[in-house]
């Protein structure tokens, strides 16, 4: 689901939940396509209307302006609401973990961002969720929780091993299967540290904590929407 940068730059506070719908859609959401059009040929006489279409929920189909390139909409998304709720629960938990770390640091983060990635293929996502949840339940509570970084290190090691594995298929099918088994369903990371510095004695970065709190609130709001839908 392609979303141009202009969507985030021009969004208002009361429109922020629409961003959550675009990133965590349910099968019943009708979401306007915001893909920019190709450059029209020189012979085109009529200008293209680039007015964005409001994002809506439910079975209401957005009405595109006449002659607009935004006539297409996204429908029938692959991730069922119950599965998406499991994804959101993991995102919420990892955001809380990140928040706890940031509350212990006297640093300033200017221009940093939070990167959220989840598996978009339904079969792989559900497999990854099952493996992740079973691993968490089986872990010794006295041992420190295994970090996502460890999973990524395993994936890199697996990739290195595959380079010397002459028995693998030419198209890397076996390696893809190994990677899929180790791939976490969700990854949440803080990124962009070009303008970050230690601020000893100045306390925590209240601005970044406020932004993280806003993001957590939006995630929890989307969870509440999907929970209400599932209970219907």
C-alpha positions, 0 to 999 in steps of 0.5 A: 500500500503505497503512501507518499511523504506528502500524506505524513507531512500534511496530516493534522492531529485529528487525522492521525488515526487514518495513518494507522488504518493505512498501516494496519488495515482490516479486510473491511476498510476501504482505503483510497489510493494515494499513488502519484500518477505518471507524468502525462504525455505532452499531448494531454489536453486535460489537467489531472486532478490531484486532489487527495481522497479522504480515507474512510472505514467500513463499506463506504467507497470514496468518490474520486474526483472526475478525471482523477488518477485516484479512482482506485482503492485498496480492498480485501486486505490479506491480514484478518483482524484477529491476526492484526490484533496479535501484530498490534499487541507485539508492536505495543509491547515493543514500544513500551520496552523502547519507552522504558529504555529511553526513560533511563537515558539522558540524551537528546534525539533530534530528528530520530524516528521509529521504524515498524516492520511486520510480515505482510504475507499472511501464511508467513506472518501466522507462522512467525507469530506462532513460533514467537509466542511459543518461544516466549512461553517456553523461555526460562523466566529467570533468563534475560529475554532474548533480544530481536538483535539475536534473531537478526544475528541468527539470520545473518549466520544462516545466510553465511552458512547458505553460501557454502551449502552446495546442496541448496537449490539454485534459486535459494528455496531452502535458504528462504525456508530457513529464513522464514522460520527465524524471521520475527513477525514484528520489528520495532526500532528507533532509527536516525541518530545523526543529531543525537548527543549525550545530555548528562545532567539534563534529564530525559528527552521529554520530546521524544517520550511525548512522541513515543507516547502519541504513537503508543496511543494511536496503536492502542486506538487501532487495537480498540477499533479492531477489537470492537470489530471482532466482537461484532 
